[in-house]
Amino acid sequence: IFNHTGCYSMDINDQLSVISVNSMHFSVANNPSNDPDSPDQIMKWLDEELSARASRKVKSILLYHLPHGKFTGTRGTEIFWVQQYETQFRNLLRKYNDSVSVIITGHTHISYLEVSN
């Protein structure tokens, strides 16, 4: 399912799905207030997608470009998401902790692995 916000989801099989989120809508650089509905619509959509898969006991791989959280790299520590959406996203991760198996992001041009619980 591809929606107007640039997000999509796809079941790989009956045990695994991929959910791609257009995280640019959450960016501090993109000023989400210029598009007031999209960030909230994406969070609602993501909640519904994760809920549907959790109810079927399907694991999900989340893909998105702009990583959430703090990133420390060559330019120091950066925060990429508006705090409101960072908080909502972390709440979803807690809510669906048993369903999200992997998160893959981009943007930083640095290879690293972060393990969360």
N, C-alpha and C positions, 0 to 999 in steps of 0.2 A: 504494500500500500504506500503510495507516494502522495504526500499532501502539499498544499500550496506554500507551506513554510520551508520546504526543502528537506523534509524529513521523510524517512521511509522505513518499512519493516518487511521482513521476509522470513518465513519458516524454512529452515534448511531441511529438517526432517521432523519427526514427531517428538524429538528430544532437545532440539537446538534451534534457536532463531537468531537473527541479526536485526538490531534496531539502530538505525543511523539517525543521529540528531544534528540538526543545523545549529551548532552552538554559537555561531556568529551573532545570533539574535540576543545572546546574553552578554556580549562583550562590552566592557567599559569604554572601548574605543569607538564602538558603533552607536552609542547612545540609544538604548532600547526605547526611550521615551518617544523617539521619532516614529516608532512602530508599536504603539502601546498594546495592541492585542496579541501580536505574534508570540512574544515570550511566554505569556500566560497560556496561550493556546497550545504551545509546544509542551509545556509542563503538564497540562491536562491530558494531551494526547499521549505523552510518555507514561503517565500514570495508568491510563487505560490500556496501553499496549503491555506494560509490565504486569498489570493485574490479570489480563486475559491469559498471559503465558504462565503466570504463577498458579492460576487456578487449574491449568492443565499439567502442571509440574514440568514445564518446558524451561530449560536454561536459556539465558539471553547473553549475547555478546553486544555490548554497546560500542558504537563507533561515533566519534565526533572530532572535529578539527581542533577547536580551541579548548585546551584542558581546563578543568575546574581546579580550584585550590590554589595554593601558592606554588610558584615555580622559582627555584633559585638556579640561575645560569650565569652566563658570562656578563650579563648586564645587571646582576644583582637579583633581588627578590621581586617578582612581579605577580600581580593578581590580575587575571584576565576577565573574570566575570563580575558583573554587578552583584553586590552582596545579597540582595533579595533573591536572585535566581540561584546563586551558590547555595544558600540556605535551603531553598525548595528542593534543589537537586539532591543535596545530601540527605534530606528527609526521605526522598524517594529511594535512595540507595539503602538507607536503614530499613525502610518498609519492605523492600524487596531483596534484602540481603541474601536470602537463600536462592533467589532466581537469577541474579546477575552473576555470571561466572567470570567474565573478562571485560575490561574496558580498554579500548585502544583509541589513543588520541594522536594528534599531530602538532603542528605549529612550531614547536621549539627547535627543530632541527638537531636535537640531541637525543641519542638513544639512552633510555634509562628505564628501569623497572621499579614500580612502586607496589608494595603489597599492603592492602588495607583489610581491615576486619570490621 
